[in-house]
Amino acid sequence: MKKLSKVQQKQQTLVMSVADMLEEQARNEIPGMVQCWFDVEYHLFPGSLLLCFQFEDEPALEAAKPDLLKWQKRLSAAMLKKGVILKDMRKHLTFTLLGPED
């Protein structure tokens, strides 16, 4: 894996802090939420950011889907507080059954 530049390291730290904060909130508010993970191509940041909330099973995922927009708004607001504007908040957070290795 290529070494990250100083700017990319700052971006990674920023994304990790937001992901950790949202993961803690989601675990408290959404039954069946297992973990939050993200994928990003730093040279295309913030457009390439994808945060995923992983669920333990299909029923938990289906029960959480009505709240997806609320969590997308929370991600957008949290990133904005850090000085990062997400142009289309709906593209940057998704609910899934897949893990980061899948």
C-alpha positions in Angstrom: 0.0 0.0 0.0 1.3 3.4 -0.9 2.3 5.7 1.9 -0.1 8.6 2.5 1.0 12.2 2.1 0.5 14.6 5.0 -2.7 16.0 3.5 -4.0 12.4 3.0 -3.1 11.6 6.6 -5.1 14.6 7.8 -8.0 13.5 5.6 -7.8 10.0 7.1 -7.8 11.3 10.6 -10.8 13.5 9.9 -12.8 10.7 8.3 -11.9 8.3 11.1 -13.0 10.7 13.8 -16.4 11.3 12.1 -16.8 7.6 11.4 -16.1 6.7 15.1 -18.5 9.3 16.3 -21.3 8.2 14.0 -20.6 4.5 14.8 -21.0 5.2 18.5 -24.3 7.0 17.9 -25.6 4.3 15.6 -24.8 1.4 17.9 -26.9 3.2 20.6 -29.8 4.1 18.3 -30.0 1.3 15.7 -30.6 -2.3 16.8 -28.5 -4.9 14.9 -25.9 -2.4 13.7 -22.5 -4.2 13.9 -19.9 -1.7 12.8 -19.2 1.4 10.7 -16.4 1.2 8.1 -15.4 3.4 5.2 -13.7 3.4 1.9 -12.0 6.4 0.3 -9.6 7.2 -2.5 -7.8 10.2 -1.0 -6.8 11.7 -4.4 -10.6 12.0 -5.1 -11.6 13.1 -1.6 -14.3 14.0 -0.5 -16.1 12.8 -3.6 -14.9 9.2 -3.2 -15.9 8.9 0.5 -18.2 6.0 1.3 -19.2 5.3 4.8 -21.0 1.9 5.4 -23.1 0.8 8.4 -22.9 -3.0 8.6 -25.8 -4.9 10.0 -25.9 -8.4 11.5 -28.8 -9.7 9.4 -31.4 -8.8 6.8 -34.3 -8.0 9.2 -32.1 -5.5 11.1 -31.0 -3.9 7.8 -34.7 -3.6 6.6 -35.8 -2.2 9.9 -33.1 0.5 9.7 -33.6 1.6 6.1 -36.3 4.2 6.8 -33.6 6.1 8.9 -31.0 6.1 6.1 -31.6 9.7 5.1 -31.3 10.8 8.7 -27.9 9.2 9.0 -26.8 10.7 5.6 -27.7 14.1 7.0 -25.8 13.5 10.1 -22.7 12.5 8.1 -23.0 15.6 6.0 -23.4 17.8 9.0 -20.4 16.2 10.8 -18.2 16.6 7.8 -19.3 20.2 7.3 -18.3 20.9 11.0 -14.8 19.7 10.0 -14.8 21.9 7.0 -15.6 19.3 4.3 -18.6 19.8 2.0 -20.2 16.7 0.6 -22.0 17.8 -2.5 -24.5 14.9 -2.6 -24.9 13.4 0.9 -26.9 10.4 -0.4 -23.8 9.0 -2.2 -21.6 8.9 0.9 -23.4 6.7 3.4 -25.1 3.3 2.9 -26.5 0.5 5.0 -25.2 -3.0 4.1 -24.7 -6.6 5.2 -21.2 -6.7 3.8 -18.1 -6.1 5.8 -14.9 -4.3 4.8 -13.3 -7.5 3.6 -16.3 -8.6 1.5 
